[in-house]
């Protein structure tokens, strides 16, 4: 199969390329990149006026299968990822049963081979059933292809157990993806602690819920030598802690999700659980610090924390509804609009945080579309605005607070392993 992508601006931060070029793809591989390629092709894509970029790598997605297929499946979740330009995603382990053994990782690999539209990386739980007391079969999961561990949705509150998990991860070369949340400090909170929570009469989540565990995990990573990645950072002090941890020589990286820099707590209109996420939407000062951290390179990754729920679940009150919003299909547009159009990042810097950096953290050969590399790529139109319509999302979950928002950055085409898996 020969595919020729004509006339797009190729942005490949891995090599510093940013300019109008044609891209020739033979089977799964990028064969040539040049200003004018005159060769016969089975498929020709007109990318004039658009950007051609390496496919995005998402370190943080919830596919819900097995156990919660009414929320999402491997098939629907990975197709939603493809619509959003993601060609490789990490599937979090908080399913039912939990991905905590070699058998469960093998099951997920089997489902991916059958149903996945993109490359799927299994993430194993740190402890058995995510109960926090006994380490999971970390060696078995690594042998089956898990590249990372996470207790996502919670933290391992016992520091001794977590430290032993970090040691095992370091021995096996696995990344520890940390959801930083002190369960004792959470105290039933459902949104950011502040004036908005007081106005709505809702219990708040203080910044310390995140910051205390972020500090703990960074110090444990320093001691164990594990590669630590902090998920969905939302506070100003998390940014400061990441900056400090890096100064100590910790093998440390961190991500920010689009909802945490595209909205503040002031955007919550009332008792609407589509605005309920964990960590919550924070204050303006936190958002400014997150953007500054993205701008100066402290925060190296943008991830989605794609968390689909049913409409019935999200119709409940803020107090009773589950945490989480969908994010795969809107991440690039929200990021481009809030960061690039606003002047905080260049497009190559944004692409680096969506593709090159997460691939490097995982240790996979992705995020680079130079000659000889696999043709995982996206074509996007950033010139023409569009309005987010949550009812048209591919994901089973429509739980997004961004419905009706005008954004720039529409994904026009997604290619995985040389094959077009999505075309607008």
Buried (B, 14 or more C-beta within 10 A) or exposed (E): EBBBBBBBBBBBBBBEBBEBBBBBBBEBBBBBBEEEBEEEBEEEBEBEEBBBBBBBBBBBBBBBBBEBBEBBBBBBBBBBBBBBBBBBBBBBBBBEBBBBBBBBBBBBBEBBEEBBBBBBBBBBBBBBBBBBEEBBBBEBBBEBBBBBBBBBBBBBBEBEBBBBBBBBBBBBEBBBBBBBBBEEBBEEBBBBBBEBBEEBEBBBBBBBBBBBBBBBBBBBBBEBBBBBBBBBBBBBBBBBBBBBBBEEEBBBBBBBBBBBBBBBBBEBEEBBBBBBBBBBBBBEEBBBBBBBBBBEEBBBBBBBBBBBBBEEBBEBEBBEBBBBBBBBBBBBBBBBBBBBBEEBBBBBBBBBBBBBBBBBBBEBEBBBBEEEBBBBBBBBBBEEBEEBEBEEBBBBBBBBBBBEBEBBBBBBBBBBBBBBBBEE
